[in-house]
Amino acid sequence: MLFKTIKPLLCDGAIGTELIKQTNQKIPEILNLTQPEIVKQLHTNYIKAGSDIITTNSFGANYPRLKKAIKNLGEINIYELNKLSAKIANEVKTKDKLLFGSVGPTGLKPEDKEFKKIAEYFGEQIRGLKDGGVDIILIETMTIVEEMKIAFEIARNEANLPVAVSMSFKIENGQIYTYAGVDFKNAVKEMMNLGADVIGANCGNGFAEMVEIAKSLKSLAGDFPILIQPSAGTPQKINKSLIYPDTPDKISPYVEKLIDIGINIIGGCCGTTPEHIEVMRRIIDEKFK
């Protein structure tokens, strides 16, 4: 299987939070159009840090999310925006690396009238990523099973590429749920039943919590390829900047635990940086000399 390697593959860290930090652009996907060199440089930095997999700047590049943030959305072709995100990454990606095409949630709920259109919204995004040359579709940070299923179905039908599916969980009173309240066991069962090539968890409240989620995920998923991408903790606003508590110097013990659990792909989510990925690269290489 593509992701069943003895040595875990290393994904990159955050795209959105890094681009926001560097540019103050609150809609990082727009930087594909306005400042592609900055996006390209971030991909390059992650490759230099040791990433085996980099990820397109397309997480929120779907109609409902962009419509909330941009007044003149009619001027932006969402298919082309996603295609461009993949092309920018491919300009720096070497042959020995893989490219994830990032597909995040729409922000819509099943009870919303517009929810019935999300297959269309995912379709234009996923077609753009495929035509831009991604290697794998990554459906990530999902919290609603219905939305995840539709995104997966579109990816399978439209892209003819491997598909990874990752949900976002929290631990509350010793129980694990998605941020929309879906029970952990049910969520994992739904991910496995899809027939995805990889399932996983991303974002959340930091590395320590993600280790516990990873243990539970591994116990349910067994030999299924698993992706884990923790955020750098819950940020605090200090002097108008978001400061993430899980700094690169604090994550080593948790990265070692994730490797020992048997996770197949490890990376970072919100607040993680190329410096976090450098730490992960060093630990992986030391463990698999």
N, C-alpha and C positions, 0 to 999 in steps of 0.2 A: 504493500500500500504506500501511497505517496508520502504520508506523514508518519509512518511507523518506522522511525529511525532510532537507533540505540542512543545517539547523541541528540538532545533536543534542538530543534531549530529555534533560532532567535529572531523574533519579529522586531520591528521598530518601536518607538515610543509614541507619545502624543503628537498628533499633527495640528489639530485645531488650537489647543491651548498654547502651543509654541508659536504658531503664526499670529495669534491674537497678541501675545506678549511682545512679539517683535514689531508689530505694525499698528496696533490699536484698531485694526479692522475687526469689527464684531462679527462679521460674516466671512470666515476664513476661506470658504469656497470661492468667493468672488476674486480672491487674489490670483486664481488661475488665469483670470482675464486681465487684471490690472497690474499685478506684480509677479509674473510667473518665475522670474529669476530667484525671488525669495523662497518660493515653494521648492524650486529645483535645488536650491542650496540646502534646504532642510533635509530633503531626501539624501543628498550627498553626505551630509553630516551623519545621518543614521547609517549609511553604508560604511563610512569611515570608522564609525563606532563599533562595527562588527555585525550589523543586522544581516541575516540570511533572507529576510522578507521585508520589503517596504510596502507602504500603504498609500493609496491615492488620497488626495485632498478633496474628498467627495462625500464625506459623512452626511452632511445636511443638504446635499445638492438634489433635493426633491421639491416638487412644486409647493406642497403645503408649508414646509418650513421656510422656504425662501419668500413665499407670498407674505408671511407675517412680518418679514424684515425689510423687504424692498418695495418701494412704491411703484417703480416702473419695471415690474417683473416681466411685462410683455416684451421688453427689449432683450431678454435673456433666453436663449434656447437651451433648455435643460439637458437635452440629449448632447448637444455640442459642449456644454460645460463639463459634463462627465467624461466625454471623450477626451477633452483637453486635459483633464486631471490625469488620465492614464498616459497620454502622450508626454506630458511634462515628466512624469516619473520614469517613463521608458527612455527618456533622453540621457538619464544618468545610471539606469539599472544595467548591470553587467549580466552576462549570460548565466553566471552561476547563482544569481539571485532570483527570487520569485516576487511577483507583484500582486498584492491583494487589492481588489476593487471594493472600496468601502461603501456599504449601503446601511445607513442608519434609519431609525424610526421616523415616521412622518409627523408624529405629535398628535395624530388623530386617534380617537377612541371608537370602538365598534358602534357605540350609540350615536356618533356624529353622522349627520346626513352625508357628508363628503367621504366618509369611510368607504362607501361602495365604489369609489373611484381609485382606491389605492393601488389596485392591480395596474391601472393605467400609469399612475405616477411611478411605481417601481419599474414598470416596463421601459419607460423612456430613459430612466437612470441606468438601468442594467444594460440596455442595448448600447448606450454611450460608452460605458466602461468596457464592454466586450469589444466594441469596434475600435477603442483606443488601445487595446492590446494587453488587458490584464490577464494574469494566469489563473486566478482564483477569484470568485465572488465571495466577499466577506459580509455576511448579514450580521450586524453587530449591535450591541447595547439594546437588544429587544427586551421588552417587559410584558408584552401582550401576545399571547399564543396565536390568536387569529391573525394578527399582523405578520408575525414571523412566518406562519404557514403560507400566506399569500406571497410574501417576498421570496420565499424558497421556491415555490411553484413557478413563479415568473423566472427566477434565475435558472432553474432546470430547463424550462421550455425555451427561453430566449437566448441563453448564453452557450449551452453545451460545454460548460467548464466545470471543474470541481467547485463545490460550494461548502464554505465553512459557516456555521451558525453559532452565534454567541449571545447569551442573555446576560442581563445585569441584575445582580442579586444583592440583598442586604440581610444581615443577621439581626433578629429582634427577639429578645427573650428566649434565646437559644434555638430559635426556629429560623429557617432560611426561606425567603420569599423573593420574587422579583419585585421591582419598585412599583409595579401595578397590583401587587398582592397575590400573584400566582404562587401556589405551593411549590417548593423546590422539586420534590419527587415528580410531581405532575409535569413541571416545566422540562425536566431532564428527559422524562419518558417521551414527551412530545418532540423534543429535539432528536432523540434517537430514532423515533418512528418515521421521521422525515426521510431518512436515507441520506443524510448529509455526509460529506467526506470527513468533516471535523465538527465536533461540538465543543462549546466552551463557555467561559464566563469572562466578562470584562467590566472595567470601571469599578464601581463599588466604593468602599470606604478605606481602601489602602491595602498594603501588602500583608499585614498580619491577618486581617479578616479574610483576605483572598486565600490564604493558606488553608484556613478551615473550610472554605467553600470548595477548594480544589480537592481536599481529602474526601468530602462527601460526594463530589462529582465523580471522582475516580472509583469510589466504592460502588456507585450505581452503574457507571459506564463500562467498567472493566477494561477490556483491551481496545475500546473505541478510541480513536485519536482525539486528544484533548488539547484545547488552546486555553491559556490563561494569560490575561493582560490586566494586572491591577492598576488602579490609579495611584497617584502619589499621596493618598490620604484626602481628608476633607479640608479644603483650603480655608484660610482666614484672610480677611481683607485688612491689609496693613498699608497705610499711606497710599490708598487707591490701587494697590497691587494685590493680586491673589497669591498668597504664600502657601505652598503645599508642604506638609510636615514630613513626608517620607522622602527625605533628601537622599542623594546617591550613597552617602556614607552610612546610611541606616538600613539599607535594604538587603545586605549580603546574607544574613541568617535566613531570611524568608525566601530568597532566591534558591538557596541551598535546599531548603525544605521542599520547594516546588519541584526541583529536580529529583529529589529522593522519592517523592510521591509517584513519579513516573510521568510527568506532564510532557507532551510531545512538542508543543510550541509555546514558548514563553516570550512575553513582550511587555509593553507598558501602555497605559491609557492616560487619562487626563492628568496633567502636571508632570508626567515623566519627560525626560530630556535625553539627548544623545549621551550625556554623562551617566544617566541611569543604565543605558544600554551598554556602555563601556564596562560598567561593573558586572552586568549579567554575562557579557562575553568572556570576561576574565574568569568568572566562577565556572561557567560551562567548560571552558578550555582546560582549567585546572582539574576538574572532576573527570574529564575524559581524555587524559594525556595518552 
